[in-house]
Amino acid sequence: MAPSANKEAAFFNDILKDSDPEFVKHAKEVLSSDPVSGSLMVSASNSSIMFQTDVCTGLDDCTKKGVDKFQGTELKSHVQGSTFKLWLMSTMAKLELYDGTLMLVDMFNGTGLEFGLDTTGTTPWEGDWN
């Protein structure tokens, strides 16, 4: 079951409370808009991380809080989802989408801003996408 809008709003207000006012304004604009072609939006609470592009979404367990947006490679529309790997660095993101046979079917590479959800080069976020 998806969290209520009020709960999500409280979560984002909490993670942004000590941030630069310009960053807060930018983060709220990002979260209120639909993703455009070639963009990747990522948000996380203390229990899950979710990514969204204009063609697919993905979910994984997470113990961090943060919000990120990247612009880069346009992804194709796919009939079915399966698993993903997502690397987030301070100014770069890489998303790999796999099918049910674990074959790589699409990849996003982009630049943008990462806030609180960084990974190492060898340990990505992994989960399911559709």
N, CA, C and O atoms as a GROMACS GRO file, in nm:
protein
  520
    1MET      N    1   0.084  -0.118   0.000
    1MET     CA    2   0.000   0.000   0.000
    1MET      C    3   0.088   0.124   0.000
    1MET      O    4   0.184   0.132   0.077
    2ALA      N    5   0.059   0.218  -0.084
    2ALA     CA    6   0.139   0.341  -0.096
    2ALA      C    7   0.116   0.432   0.024
    2ALA      O    8   0.004   0.439   0.076
    3PRO      N    9   0.221   0.501   0.069
    3PRO     CA   10   0.205   0.596   0.180
    3PRO      C   11   0.112   0.710   0.140
    3PRO      O   12   0.101   0.743   0.022
    4SER      N   13   0.046   0.768   0.239
    4SER     CA   14  -0.044   0.880   0.210
    4SER      C   15   0.036   1.001   0.165
    4SER      O   16   0.155   1.013   0.194
    5ALA      N   17  -0.032   1.091   0.093
    5ALA     CA   18   0.035   1.213   0.046
    5ALA      C   19   0.085   1.296   0.163
    5ALA      O   20   0.193   1.355   0.155
    6ASN      N   21   0.007   1.303   0.272
    6ASN     CA   22   0.049   1.380   0.389
    6ASN      C   23   0.174   1.321   0.452
    6ASN      O   24   0.263   1.394   0.495
    7LYS      N   25   0.181   1.189   0.459
    7LYS     CA   26   0.298   1.123   0.517
    7LYS      C   27   0.421   1.148   0.429
    7LYS      O   28   0.529   1.176   0.481
    8GLU      N   29   0.405   1.140   0.296
    8GLU     CA   30   0.516   1.167   0.205
    8GLU      C   31   0.561   1.312   0.217
    8GLU      O   32   0.681   1.339   0.219
    9ALA      N   33   0.467   1.406   0.226
    9ALA     CA   34   0.503   1.547   0.239
    9ALA      C   35   0.580   1.572   0.368
    9ALA      O   36   0.678   1.645   0.368
   10ALA      N   37   0.536   1.510   0.477
   10ALA     CA   38   0.607   1.526   0.605
   10ALA      C   39   0.747   1.468   0.595
   10ALA      O   40   0.841   1.526   0.649
   11PHE      N   41   0.762   1.354   0.528
   11PHE     CA   42   0.893   1.291   0.511
   11PHE      C   43   0.988   1.385   0.436
   11PHE      O   44   1.101   1.407   0.480
   12PHE      N   45   0.944   1.441   0.324
   12PHE     CA   46   1.031   1.528   0.246
   12PHE      C   47   1.061   1.659   0.319
   12PHE      O   48   1.171   1.712   0.309
   13ASN      N   49   0.963   1.712   0.392
   13ASN     CA   50   0.990   1.832   0.472
   13ASN      C   51   1.096   1.802   0.577
   13ASN      O   52   1.182   1.887   0.604
   14ASP      N   53   1.093   1.682   0.636
   14ASP     CA   54   1.191   1.644   0.737
   14ASP      C   55   1.331   1.633   0.678
   14ASP      O   56   1.426   1.685   0.738
   15ILE      N   57   1.347   1.567   0.563
   15ILE     CA   58   1.483   1.551   0.509
   15ILE      C   59   1.538   1.680   0.451
   15ILE      O   60   1.659   1.695   0.436
   16LEU      N   61   1.451   1.775   0.418
   16LEU     CA   62   1.496   1.900   0.359
   16LEU      C   63   1.509   2.015   0.459
   16LEU      O   64   1.551   2.124   0.422
   17LYS      N   65   1.472   1.992   0.585
   17LYS     CA   66   1.462   2.102   0.681
   17LYS      C   67   1.592   2.178   0.704
   17LYS      O   68   1.587   2.298   0.730
   18ASP      N   69   1.707   2.113   0.697
   18ASP     CA   70   1.835   2.180   0.722
   18ASP      C   71   1.910   2.214   0.593
   18ASP      O   72   2.028   2.248   0.597
   19SER      N   73   1.843   2.204   0.480
   19SER     CA   74   1.908   2.226   0.350
   19SER      C   75   1.901   2.372   0.309
   19SER      O   76   1.822   2.451   0.361
   20ASP      N   77   1.986   2.406   0.214
   20ASP     CA   78   1.988   2.538   0.153
   20ASP      C   79   1.850   2.569   0.092
   20ASP      O   80   1.793   2.482   0.026
   21PRO      N   81   1.796   2.689   0.113
   21PRO     CA   82   1.663   2.722   0.060
   21PRO      C   83   1.649   2.703  -0.091
   21PRO      O   84   1.542   2.661  -0.138
   22GLU      N   85   1.753   2.731  -0.168
   22GLU     CA   86   1.747   2.710  -0.313
   22GLU      C   87   1.735   2.561  -0.346
   22GLU      O   88   1.663   2.523  -0.438
   23PHE      N   89   1.808   2.476  -0.270
   23PHE     CA   90   1.799   2.332  -0.291
   23PHE      C   91   1.659   2.283  -0.256
   23PHE      O   92   1.602   2.201  -0.329
   24VAL      N   93   1.602   2.332  -0.146
   24VAL     CA   94   1.467   2.292  -0.105
   24VAL      C   95   1.367   2.328  -0.215
   24VAL      O   96   1.281   2.246  -0.249
   25LYS      N   97   1.377   2.448  -0.269
   25LYS     CA   98   1.288   2.490  -0.377
   25LYS      C   99   1.302   2.397  -0.497
   25LYS      O  100   1.202   2.354  -0.555
   26HIS      N  101   1.426   2.367  -0.536
   26HIS     CA  102   1.452   2.278  -0.649
   26HIS      C  103   1.395   2.138  -0.622
   26HIS      O  104   1.330   2.081  -0.710
   27ALA      N  105   1.418   2.083  -0.503
   27ALA     CA  106   1.369   1.949  -0.470
   27ALA      C  107   1.218   1.943  -0.477
   27ALA      O  108   1.163   1.845  -0.529
   28LYS      N  109   1.150   2.043  -0.427
   28LYS     CA  110   1.003   2.043  -0.432
   28LYS      C  111   0.952   2.054  -0.575
   28LYS      O  112   0.849   1.994  -0.608
   29GLU      N  113   1.020   2.129  -0.660
   29GLU     CA  114   0.982   2.136  -0.802
   29GLU      C  115   0.999   2.001  -0.869
   29GLU      O  116   0.914   1.959  -0.946
   30VAL      N  117   1.110   1.933  -0.839
   30VAL     CA  118   1.137   1.801  -0.898
   30VAL      C  119   1.029   1.703  -0.858
   30VAL      O  120   0.976   1.631  -0.943
   31LEU      N  121   0.997   1.699  -0.730
   31LEU     CA  122   0.902   1.601  -0.680
   31LEU      C  123   0.759   1.627  -0.726
   31LEU      O  124   0.678   1.535  -0.729
   32SER      N  125   0.727   1.750  -0.762
   32SER     CA  126   0.590   1.781  -0.804
   32SER      C  127   0.569   1.762  -0.953
   32SER      O  128   0.456   1.771  -1.001
   33SER      N  129   0.675   1.736  -1.027
   33SER     CA  130   0.661   1.722  -1.173
   33SER      C  131   0.669   1.576  -1.216
   33SER      O  132   0.726   1.492  -1.146
   34ASP      N  133   0.611   1.547  -1.331
   34ASP     CA  134   0.625   1.414  -1.391
   34ASP      C  135   0.760   1.407  -1.459
   34ASP      O  136   0.809   1.507  -1.512
   35PRO      N  137   0.822   1.288  -1.459
   35PRO     CA  138   0.953   1.278  -1.525
   35PRO      C  139   0.940   1.297  -1.676
   35PRO      O  140   0.847   1.246  -1.738
   36VAL      N  141   1.033   1.370  -1.733
   36VAL     CA  142   1.036   1.388  -1.878
   36VAL      C  143   1.128   1.283  -1.938
   36VAL      O  144   1.206   1.220  -1.868
   37SER      N  145   1.118   1.266  -2.068
   37SER     CA  146   1.201   1.169  -2.137
   37SER      C  147   1.348   1.196  -2.108
   37SER      O  148   1.395   1.310  -2.119
   38GLY      N  149   1.421   1.091  -2.072
   38GLY     CA  150   1.563   1.104  -2.042
   38GLY      C  151   1.593   1.149  -1.901
   38GLY      O  152   1.707   1.185  -1.871
   39SER      N  153   1.492   1.147  -1.813
   39SER     CA  154   1.519   1.187  -1.674
   39SER      C  155   1.498   1.069  -1.580
   39SER      O  156   1.423   0.976  -1.609
   40LEU      N  157   1.564   1.076  -1.466
   40LEU     CA  158   1.556   0.975  -1.361
   40LEU      C  159   1.535   1.049  -1.230
   40LEU      O  160   1.617   1.133  -1.192
   41MET      N  161   1.425   1.018  -1.160
   41MET     CA  162   1.398   1.075  -1.028
   41MET      C  163   1.405   0.963  -0.926
   41MET      O  164   1.351   0.855  -0.948
   42VAL      N  165   1.472   0.989  -0.813
   42VAL     CA  166   1.489   0.889  -0.708
   42VAL      C  167   1.450   0.953  -0.576
   42VAL      O  168   1.488   1.066  -0.547
   43SER      N  169   1.372   0.879  -0.494
   43SER     CA  170   1.340   0.926  -0.360
   43SER      C  171   1.343   0.806  -0.265
   43SER      O  172   1.320   0.693  -0.307
   44ALA      N  173   1.373   0.833  -0.138
   44ALA     CA  174   1.382   0.725  -0.041
   44ALA      C  175   1.339   0.772   0.097
   44ALA      O  176   1.361   0.887   0.135
   45SER      N  177   1.278   0.680   0.169
   45SER     CA  178   1.248   0.701   0.310
   45SER      C  179   1.334   0.601   0.387
   45SER      O  180   1.425   0.542   0.330
   46ASN      N  181   1.306   0.583   0.514
   46ASN     CA  182   1.386   0.489   0.593
   46ASN      C  183   1.352   0.344   0.567
   46ASN      O  184   1.410   0.256   0.630
   47SER      N  185   1.259   0.315   0.476
   47SER     CA  186   1.224   0.175   0.451
   47SER      C  187   1.233   0.135   0.304
   47SER      O  188   1.249   0.016   0.275
   48SER      N  189   1.223   0.230   0.211
   48SER     CA  190   1.229   0.193   0.070
   48SER      C  191   1.285   0.306  -0.015
   48SER      O  192   1.277   0.424   0.020
   49ILE      N  193   1.341   0.267  -0.129
   49ILE     CA  194   1.390   0.361  -0.228
   49ILE      C  195   1.312   0.335  -0.356
   49ILE      O  196   1.288   0.220  -0.392
   50MET      N  197   1.272   0.442  -0.425
   50MET     CA  198   1.196   0.428  -0.548
   50MET      C  199   1.257   0.515  -0.656
   50MET      O  200   1.294   0.630  -0.631
   51PHE      N  201   1.268   0.460  -0.778
   51PHE     CA  202   1.308   0.543  -0.891
   51PHE      C  203   1.193   0.551  -0.989
   51PHE      O  204   1.108   0.463  -0.994
   52GLN      N  205   1.192   0.658  -1.067
   52GLN     CA  206   1.088   0.678  -1.167
   52GLN      C  207   1.150   0.744  -1.289
   52GLN      O  208   1.223   0.842  -1.278
   53THR      N  209   1.118   0.689  -1.406
   53THR     CA  210   1.152   0.751  -1.534
   53THR      C  211   1.020   0.774  -1.606
   53THR      O  212   0.914   0.746  -1.551
   54ASP      N  213   1.025   0.822  -1.728
   54ASP     CA  214   0.900   0.839  -1.802
   54ASP      C  215   0.844   0.707  -1.852
   54ASP      O  216   0.729   0.703  -1.896
   55VAL      N  217   0.922   0.596  -1.846
   55VAL     CA  218   0.874   0.468  -1.897
   55VAL      C  219   0.868   0.356  -1.794
   55VAL      O  220   0.807   0.253  -1.820
   56CYS      N  221   0.930   0.371  -1.677
   56CYS     CA  222   0.928   0.264  -1.578
   56CYS      C  223   0.954   0.316  -1.437
   56CYS      O  224   1.002   0.428  -1.419
   57THR      N  225   0.922   0.232  -1.339
   57THR     CA  226   0.949   0.263  -1.199
   57THR      C  227   1.015   0.142  -1.135
   57THR      O  228   1.004   0.030  -1.186
   58GLY      N  229   1.085   0.162  -1.024
   58GLY     CA  230   1.150   0.053  -0.953
   58GLY      C  231   1.149   0.078  -0.804
   58GLY      O  232   1.137   0.192  -0.760
   59LEU      N  233   1.162  -0.030  -0.726
   59LEU     CA  234   1.153  -0.023  -0.581
   59LEU      C  235   1.253  -0.118  -0.518
   59LEU      O  236   1.278  -0.227  -0.569
   60ASP      N  237   1.311  -0.076  -0.405
   60ASP     CA  238   1.405  -0.158  -0.329
   60ASP      C  239   1.395  -0.120  -0.182
   60ASP      O  240   1.345  -0.012  -0.150
   61ASP      N  241   1.441  -0.208  -0.094
   61ASP     CA  242   1.451  -0.176   0.048
   61ASP      C  243   1.564  -0.077   0.069
   61ASP      O  244   1.662  -0.077  -0.007
   62CYS      N  245   1.552   0.008   0.171
   62CYS     CA  246   1.652   0.113   0.191
   62CYS      C  247   1.649   0.160   0.337
   62CYS      O  248   1.543   0.162   0.399
   63THR      N  249   1.764   0.196   0.390
   63THR     CA  250   1.771   0.251   0.525
   63THR      C  251   1.812   0.398   0.524
   63THR      O  252   1.837   0.455   0.630
   64LYS      N  253   1.817   0.459   0.407
   64LYS     CA  254   1.857   0.600   0.394
   64LYS      C  255   1.737   0.686   0.359
   64LYS      O  256   1.629   0.636   0.327
   65LYS      N  257   1.757   0.818   0.366
   65LYS     CA  258   1.657   0.915   0.321
   65LYS      C  259   1.724   1.008   0.220
   65LYS      O  260   1.840   1.046   0.238
   66GLY      N  261   1.652   1.044   0.115
   66GLY     CA  262   1.708   1.136   0.018
   66GLY      C  263   1.620   1.155  -0.103
   66GLY      O  264   1.515   1.092  -0.117
   67VAL      N  265   1.665   1.245  -0.190
   67VAL     CA  266   1.594   1.273  -0.315
   67VAL      C  267   1.698   1.314  -0.419
   67VAL      O  268   1.789   1.391  -0.390
   68ASP      N  269   1.684   1.261  -0.541
   68ASP     CA  270   1.781   1.285  -0.647
   68ASP      C  271   1.708   1.305  -0.780
   68ASP      O  272   1.598   1.255  -0.800
   69LYS      N  273   1.772   1.379  -0.872
   69LYS     CA  274   1.721   1.390  -1.009
   69LYS      C  275   1.838   1.398  -1.104
   69LYS      O  276   1.936   1.470  -1.081
   70PHE      N  277   1.827   1.322  -1.214
   70PHE     CA  278   1.934   1.315  -1.314
   70PHE      C  279   1.874   1.327  -1.453
   70PHE      O  280   1.758   1.291  -1.476
   71GLN      N  281   1.952   1.379  -1.546
   71GLN     CA  282   1.913   1.390  -1.687
   71GLN      C  283   2.015   1.313  -1.769
   71GLN      O  284   2.135   1.327  -1.747
   72GLY      N  285   1.968   1.232  -1.864
   72GLY     CA  286   2.063   1.154  -1.943
   72GLY      C  287   1.997   1.074  -2.052
   72GLY      O  288   1.909   1.123  -2.123
   73THR      N  289   2.039   0.949  -2.064
   73THR     CA  290   1.997   0.858  -2.169
   73THR      C  291   1.846   0.834  -2.166
   73THR      O  292   1.789   0.810  -2.059
   74GLU      N  293   1.782   0.841  -2.282
   74GLU     CA  294   1.640   0.806  -2.290
   74GLU      C  295   1.626   0.654  -2.288
   74GLU      O  296   1.699   0.583  -2.358
   75LEU      N  297   1.532   0.605  -2.207
   75LEU     CA  298   1.505   0.462  -2.200
   75LEU      C  299   1.392   0.427  -2.296
   75LEU      O  300   1.304   0.509  -2.323
   76LYS      N  301   1.396   0.302  -2.346
   76LYS     CA  302   1.289   0.253  -2.432
   76LYS      C  303   1.174   0.203  -2.345
   76LYS      O  304   1.194   0.172  -2.227
   77SER      N  305   1.057   0.194  -2.402
   77SER     CA  306   0.943   0.136  -2.333
   77SER      C  307   0.954  -0.016  -2.341
   77SER      O  308   0.986  -0.070  -2.448
   78HIS      N  309   0.930  -0.085  -2.230
   78HIS     CA  310   0.944  -0.231  -2.225
   78HIS      C  311   0.814  -0.297  -2.184
   78HIS      O  312   0.736  -0.241  -2.106
   79VAL      N  313   0.789  -0.417  -2.239
   79VAL     CA  314   0.666  -0.490  -2.211
   79VAL      C  315   0.664  -0.541  -2.068
   79VAL      O  316   0.560  -0.535  -2.002
   80GLN      N  317   0.775  -0.591  -2.019
   80GLN     CA  318   0.778  -0.647  -1.884
   80GLN      C  319   0.899  -0.595  -1.808
   80GLN      O  320   0.999  -0.554  -1.867
   81GLY      N  321   0.889  -0.598  -1.677
   81GLY     CA  322   1.000  -0.559  -1.592
   81GLY      C  323   1.063  -0.681  -1.529
   81GLY      O  324   1.021  -0.794  -1.555
   82SER      N  325   1.162  -0.660  -1.448
   82SER     CA  326   1.226  -0.766  -1.372
   82SER      C  327   1.312  -0.702  -1.264
   82SER      O  328   1.259  -0.649  -1.167
   83THR      N  329   1.443  -0.706  -1.279
   83THR     CA  330   1.531  -0.652  -1.176
   83THR      C  331   1.611  -0.533  -1.229
   83THR      O  332   1.626  -0.515  -1.350
   84PHE      N  333   1.662  -0.452  -1.136
   84PHE     CA  334   1.744  -0.338  -1.174
   84PHE      C  335   1.865  -0.326  -1.082
   84PHE      O  336   1.867  -0.382  -0.972
   85LYS      N  337   1.965  -0.254  -1.130
   85LYS     CA  338   2.080  -0.211  -1.050
   85LYS      C  339   2.092  -0.061  -1.070
   85LYS      O  340   2.086  -0.012  -1.183
   86LEU      N  341   2.109   0.012  -0.960
   86LEU     CA  342   2.114   0.158  -0.965
   86LEU      C  343   2.232   0.209  -0.884
   86LEU      O  344   2.241   0.188  -0.763
   87TRP      N  345   2.323   0.278  -0.954
   87TRP     CA  346   2.438   0.340  -0.888
   87TRP      C  347   2.413   0.490  -0.884
   87TRP      O  348   2.375   0.550  -0.984
   88LEU      N  349   2.435   0.552  -0.767
   88LEU     CA  350   2.420   0.696  -0.751
   88LEU      C  351   2.548   0.754  -0.692
   88LEU      O  352   2.591   0.713  -0.584
   89MET      N  353   2.608   0.847  -0.762
   89MET     CA  354   2.726   0.918  -0.714
   89MET      C  355   2.686   1.065  -0.696
   89MET      O  356   2.572   1.101  -0.726
   90SER      N  357   2.774   1.148  -0.649
   90SER     CA  358   2.737   1.287  -0.619
   90SER      C  359   2.678   1.362  -0.738
   90SER      O  360   2.587   1.442  -0.721
   91THR      N  361   2.729   1.338  -0.859
   91THR     CA  362   2.677   1.410  -0.976
   91THR      C  363   2.642   1.318  -1.093
   91THR      O  364   2.613   1.366  -1.202
   92MET      N  365   2.646   1.185  -1.072
   92MET     CA  366   2.619   1.090  -1.181
   92MET      C  367   2.529   0.977  -1.133
   92MET      O  368   2.527   0.943  -1.014
   93ALA      N  369   2.454   0.919  -1.227
   93ALA     CA  370   2.371   0.803  -1.199
   93ALA      C  371   2.382   0.704  -1.314
   93ALA      O  372   2.397   0.742  -1.430
   94LYS      N  373   2.373   0.576  -1.279
   94LYS     CA  374   2.370   0.470  -1.379
   94LYS      C  375   2.261   0.372  -1.336
   94LYS      O  376   2.260   0.325  -1.222
   95LEU      N  377   2.170   0.341  -1.428
   95LEU     CA  378   2.061   0.249  -1.403
   95LEU      C  379   2.065   0.140  -1.509
   95LEU      O  380   2.064   0.170  -1.628
   96GLU      N  381   2.070   0.014  -1.466
   96GLU     CA  382   2.065  -0.100  -1.557
   96GLU      C  383   1.935  -0.174  -1.534
   96GLU      O  384   1.902  -0.207  -1.420
   97LEU      N  385   1.861  -0.202  -1.642
   97LEU     CA  386   1.736  -0.276  -1.635
   97LEU      C  387   1.757  -0.414  -1.695
   97LEU      O  388   1.810  -0.427  -1.805
   98TYR      N  389   1.715  -0.517  -1.622
   98TYR     CA  390   1.731  -0.655  -1.667
   98TYR      C  391   1.594  -0.718  -1.688
   98TYR      O  392   1.496  -0.678  -1.624
   99ASP      N  393   1.588  -0.817  -1.780
   99ASP     CA  394   1.463  -0.889  -1.802
   99ASP      C  395   1.459  -1.013  -1.713
   99ASP      O  396   1.546  -1.032  -1.629
  100GLY      N  397   1.356  -1.096  -1.731
  100GLY     CA  398   1.338  -1.215  -1.649
  100GLY      C  399   1.448  -1.318  -1.661
  100GLY      O  400   1.461  -1.404  -1.574
  101THR      N  401   1.528  -1.312  -1.768
  101THR     CA  402   1.640  -1.406  -1.786
  101THR      C  403   1.772  -1.344  -1.741
  101THR      O  404   1.879  -1.398  -1.766
  102LEU      N  405   1.762  -1.228  -1.673
  102LEU     CA  406   1.878  -1.154  -1.623
  102LEU      C  407   1.968  -1.098  -1.733
  102LEU      O  408   2.086  -1.074  -1.711
  103MET      N  409   1.909  -1.078  -1.852
  103MET     CA  410   1.982  -1.012  -1.961
  103MET      C  411   1.958  -0.862  -1.952
  103MET      O  412   1.845  -0.819  -1.927
  104LEU      N  413   2.063  -0.783  -1.972
  104LEU     CA  414   2.053  -0.638  -1.972
  104LEU      C  415   1.969  -0.594  -2.092
  104LEU      O  416   2.003  -0.626  -2.206
  105VAL      N  417   1.859  -0.521  -2.066
  105VAL     CA  418   1.772  -0.477  -2.176
  105VAL      C  419   1.777  -0.327  -2.200
  105VAL      O  420   1.739  -0.280  -2.308
  106ASP      N  421   1.824  -0.250  -2.102
  106ASP     CA  422   1.832  -0.105  -2.120
  106ASP      C  423   1.923  -0.047  -2.013
  106ASP      O  424   1.944  -0.107  -1.907
  107MET      N  425   1.977   0.072  -2.042
  107MET     CA  426   2.067   0.136  -1.948
  107MET      C  427   2.052   0.288  -1.955
  107MET      O  428   2.043   0.346  -2.064
  108PHE      N  429   2.049   0.352  -1.839
  108PHE     CA  430   2.045   0.497  -1.826
  108PHE      C  431   2.177   0.543  -1.768
  108PHE      O  432   2.224   0.488  -1.668
  109ASN      N  433   2.238   0.643  -1.830
  109ASN     CA  434   2.355   0.713  -1.775
  109ASN      C  435   2.319   0.860  -1.775
  109ASN      O  436   2.276   0.914  -1.877
  110GLY      N  437   2.337   0.926  -1.660
  110GLY     CA  438   2.301   1.066  -1.655
  110GLY      C  439   2.378   1.144  -1.551
  110GLY      O  440   2.452   1.088  -1.470
  111THR      N  441   2.359   1.274  -1.556
  111THR     CA  442   2.421   1.364  -1.460
  111THR      C  443   2.312   1.442  -1.389
  111THR      O  444   2.203   1.461  -1.442
  112GLY      N  445   2.343   1.487  -1.270
  112GLY     CA  446   2.247   1.563  -1.192
  112GLY      C  447   2.298   1.582  -1.051
  112GLY      O  448   2.418   1.598  -1.029
  113LEU      N  449   2.206   1.579  -0.956
  113LEU     CA  450   2.241   1.601  -0.816
  113LEU      C  451   2.191   1.487  -0.730
  113LEU      O  452   2.076   1.446  -0.741
  114GLU      N  453   2.278   1.435  -0.646
  114GLU     CA  454   2.244   1.326  -0.554
  114GLU      C  455   2.244   1.382  -0.413
  114GLU      O  456   2.334   1.458  -0.376
  115PHE      N  457   2.143   1.346  -0.334
  115PHE     CA  458   2.131   1.396  -0.197
  115PHE      C  459   2.095   1.282  -0.104
  115PHE      O  460   1.978   1.247  -0.091
  116GLY      N  461   2.195   1.223  -0.038
  116GLY     CA  462   2.171   1.124   0.067
  116GLY      C  463   2.158   0.980   0.025
  116GLY      O  464   2.135   0.895   0.111
  117LEU      N  465   2.171   0.947  -0.103
  117LEU     CA  466   2.147   0.809  -0.149
  117LEU      C  467   2.265   0.750  -0.224
  117LEU      O  468   2.247   0.659  -0.305
  118ASP      N  469   2.385   0.798  -0.198
  118ASP     CA  470   2.502   0.754  -0.273
  118ASP      C  471   2.532   0.606  -0.250
  118ASP      O  472   2.500   0.549  -0.146
  119THR      N  473   2.593   0.545  -0.352
  119THR     CA  474   2.635   0.405  -0.346
  119THR      C  475   2.784   0.400  -0.374
  119THR      O  476   2.846   0.500  -0.409
  120THR      N  477   2.842   0.281  -0.358
  120THR     CA  478   2.981   0.263  -0.399
  120THR      C  479   2.981   0.213  -0.543
  120THR      O  480   2.877   0.174  -0.595
  121GLY      N  481   3.097   0.215  -0.606
  121GLY     CA  482   3.107   0.169  -0.743
  121GLY      C  483   3.077   0.021  -0.761
  121GLY      O  484   3.047  -0.023  -0.871
  122THR      N  485   3.086  -0.056  -0.651
  122THR     CA  486   3.065  -0.200  -0.661
  122THR      C  487   2.937  -0.247  -0.592
  122THR      O  488   2.902  -0.364  -0.603
  123THR      N  489   2.867  -0.159  -0.521
  123THR     CA  490   2.747  -0.199  -0.448
  123THR      C  491   2.629  -0.109  -0.484
  123THR      O  492   2.607  -0.008  -0.419
  124PRO      N  493   2.553  -0.145  -0.588
  124PRO     CA  494   2.439  -0.063  -0.630
  124PRO      C  495   2.315  -0.094  -0.547
  124PRO      O  496   2.311  -0.192  -0.473
  125TRP      N  497   2.213  -0.008  -0.560
  125TRP     CA  498   2.080  -0.043  -0.513
  125TRP      C  499   2.029  -0.149  -0.610
  125TRP      O  500   2.052  -0.137  -0.731
  126GLU      N  501   1.961  -0.250  -0.561
  126GLU     CA  502   1.904  -0.354  -0.648
  126GLU      C  503   1.762  -0.382  -0.605
  126GLU      O  504   1.731  -0.383  -0.486
  127GLY      N  505   1.675  -0.405  -0.701
  127GLY     CA  506   1.536  -0.433  -0.670
  127GLY      C  507   1.460  -0.472  -0.796
  127GLY      O  508   1.518  -0.518  -0.893
  128ASP      N  509   1.328  -0.451  -0.792
  128ASP     CA  510   1.241  -0.488  -0.903
  128ASP      C  511   1.188  -0.363  -0.972
  128ASP      O  512   1.164  -0.260  -0.908
  129TRP      N  513   1.171  -0.372  -1.103
  129TRP     CA  514   1.115  -0.261  -1.181
  129TRP      C  515   1.000  -0.312  -1.267
  129TRP      O  516   0.990  -0.431  -1.295
  130ASN      N  517   0.914  -0.219  -1.307
  130ASN     CA  518   0.805  -0.254  -1.399
  130ASN      C  519   0.772  -0.135  -1.486
  130ASN      O  520   0.683  -0.143  -1.570
   0.00000   0.00000   0.00000
